[in-house]
Amino acid sequence: GVGYDDLPLLGQKPNDAVLEYHQLPVLRKLDWRVDENGLPVRRPLKDIVSQTAAFAQTRGFEVEQPCHHCRYNKSVWKTCVVGFDTKEGGNMHGACACCRFSRRYCNLISRGSDENASPNSQDHLSSDDTYGQGREFALRPCNATPTPGGTEMNHETPIKSQSFWDPIRDIKSERDNLMSPSLSCRLDGDVIPFPLGPETIDNLPLLKQAAEEMEVHLETLKRRIRQLEEKDKAQNEAVNPWDLV
């Protein structure tokens, strides 16, 4: 379900994708569309597909060029956000969270495959398409611009590498919310090459932000490793009833 603060709840039986999203910082609340009276039109998260879409909406990356449904205000949420839990090669890989919630075709997919695909065509999700495990990330710099009301910080954001559509060209990041809800950032640089080349090795601000972001990623990996180790340990300690015979 959804909490009073317009954030999705973990629920009793979350899948792996929801558990991973739950460990990440919240970048935005569920910004529901409003009716003619200006009241938000809230929708229930009645199954695992809508729940995962809601977590992707609150933790994913807002695209700079919204999909057809989001652009024409036909989506459940106001912002067009792409998550990172879809399975690469699946028919919903790269679809925005709004279209996944409504189980309809998202033309963000067609940007790298079928440019003539109809935005009104329907495409239903399957569990295999929705909850993939493999994902790759690239680091990308962000220019710092101090402002009177807050500070926009440089940092590198994890962006999933995709074979069908390169989101690095038109994804804007809100990962600054790691530190403060008032922070915002816009990605407008290039992917940081590894190993570092001469164009980046002497860029002190860029390297500092890269190091900070890598520490965040490393902590996430360490938490996941601990979870898997505890799971393996519990399985190994489980008593086989046949051993007692």
Secondary structure, DSSP 8 states (H G I E B T S, - for coil): -B-TTS-B---SS--HHHHHHHHS-------B-B-TTS-B------SHHHHHHHHHHHHSEEESS--HHHHTT-SSBSS-EE-S-S-TTSTTTT-BHHHHHHT---TTGGGTS-TT--TT------HHHH------EE------EEETTEEE------EE--SS--GGGTEE--GGGGT-TT------S----SS--HHHHT-HHHHHHHHHHHHHHHHHHHHHHHHHHHHHHHHHHS--GGGG-
